[in-house]
Amino acid sequence: MRHVMGRPRKTPALSVIVFFAVVFCLGGYFTFASVQGDYGLFRRIQIEAEAQELKAEAKELRAEVEVLRNKTRRLSDDYLDLDLLDQQAREVLGMVRSDEVILR
């Protein structure tokens, strides 16, 4: 038994218990927030995965745009690709030549 200022002390002061409880709660909160919060590690991993998916999608879209630019150029007034024009007329308009046989 310790004596502090003339009286015996059997249990820690209530303020010490409250202090450690608050510190423990704050530590738990900040640990949880750093892992699962809006700006935590899990959210960061999720954002990085989404960024990789979007970069791959952007790359595919750039390739598709390039193909469409090439087709547009080939069908323009300055440069006319007759084979492409024939293919587009067949696909879009359903046209056929008179000497062709259609099988269904």
C-alpha positions as CSV (number, residue, x, y, z in Angstrom):
1,M,0.0,0.0,0.0
2,R,1.3,3.4,-1.0
3,H,0.6,6.6,0.9
4,V,0.0,9.7,-1.0
5,M,-0.4,12.8,1.1
6,G,-1.3,10.9,4.1
7,R,-4.0,8.6,2.7
8,P,-3.7,5.1,1.4
9,R,-4.2,4.5,-2.4
10,K,-5.5,1.1,-3.4
11,T,-6.7,1.7,-7.0
12,P,-5.5,4.0,-9.7
13,A,-7.2,7.3,-9.9
14,L,-10.3,7.6,-12.0
15,S,-8.6,10.2,-14.2
16,V,-5.8,7.8,-15.1
17,I,-8.4,5.2,-16.2
18,V,-10.3,7.8,-18.2
19,F,-7.1,9.0,-19.8
20,F,-6.1,5.5,-21.0
21,A,-9.6,4.8,-22.1
22,V,-9.7,7.9,-24.2
23,V,-6.2,7.2,-25.6
24,F,-7.2,3.6,-26.5
25,C,-10.5,4.8,-28.2
26,L,-8.6,7.5,-30.2
27,G,-6.0,5.0,-31.2
28,G,-8.6,2.5,-32.3
29,Y,-10.5,5.2,-34.3
30,F,-7.4,6.4,-36.1
31,T,-6.3,2.9,-36.9
32,F,-9.7,2.0,-38.3
33,A,-9.8,5.3,-40.3
34,S,-6.4,4.7,-41.7
35,V,-7.3,1.3,-43.0
36,Q,-11.0,1.4,-43.9
37,G,-11.9,5.1,-44.0
38,D,-12.6,7.3,-47.0
39,Y,-8.9,8.0,-47.4
40,G,-7.6,4.7,-46.0
41,L,-5.5,1.9,-47.4
42,F,-8.4,-0.2,-48.7
43,R,-9.9,2.8,-50.6
44,R,-6.5,3.7,-52.0
45,I,-6.1,0.1,-53.3
46,Q,-9.6,0.3,-54.8
47,I,-8.9,3.6,-56.5
48,E,-5.6,2.3,-58.0
49,A,-7.3,-0.7,-59.4
50,E,-10.0,1.5,-60.9
51,A,-7.3,3.7,-62.4
52,Q,-5.7,0.7,-64.0
53,E,-9.0,-0.4,-65.5
54,L,-9.7,3.1,-66.8
55,K,-6.2,3.3,-68.4
56,A,-6.8,0.0,-70.2
57,E,-10.2,1.2,-71.4
58,A,-8.7,4.5,-72.5
59,K,-6.1,2.6,-74.5
60,E,-8.8,0.5,-76.2
61,L,-10.8,3.6,-77.0
62,R,-7.8,5.3,-78.5
63,A,-7.2,2.3,-80.8
64,E,-10.9,2.3,-81.8
65,V,-10.8,6.1,-82.5
66,E,-7.7,5.6,-84.7
67,V,-9.5,2.9,-86.7
68,L,-12.5,5.2,-87.1
69,R,-10.3,8.1,-88.2
70,N,-8.6,5.8,-90.8
71,K,-12.0,4.8,-92.1
72,T,-13.2,8.4,-92.2
73,R,-10.1,9.5,-94.1
74,R,-10.6,6.6,-96.5
75,L,-14.2,7.7,-97.2
76,S,-13.4,11.4,-97.4
77,D,-13.7,13.6,-100.6
78,D,-9.9,13.9,-100.7
79,Y,-9.2,10.1,-100.7
80,L,-11.8,7.6,-101.7
81,D,-11.2,3.9,-101.1
82,L,-13.6,2.1,-103.5
83,D,-13.3,-1.2,-101.7
84,L,-14.3,0.3,-98.4
85,L,-17.1,2.2,-100.0
86,D,-18.4,-1.0,-101.5
87,Q,-18.1,-2.8,-98.2
88,Q,-20.0,0.0,-96.4
89,A,-22.7,0.1,-99.0
90,R,-23.2,-3.6,-98.6
91,E,-23.3,-3.5,-94.8
92,V,-25.3,-0.3,-94.2
93,L,-27.6,-0.3,-97.2
94,G,-27.8,-4.0,-97.9
95,M,-26.8,-3.5,-101.5
96,V,-25.7,-6.3,-103.8
97,R,-24.4,-6.4,-107.3
98,S,-26.5,-7.8,-110.1
99,D,-24.1,-10.6,-110.8
100,E,-24.0,-11.9,-107.1
101,V,-26.0,-14.8,-105.7
102,I,-27.3,-14.4,-102.1
103,L,-27.4,-17.5,-99.8
104,R,-29.4,-17.4,-96.6
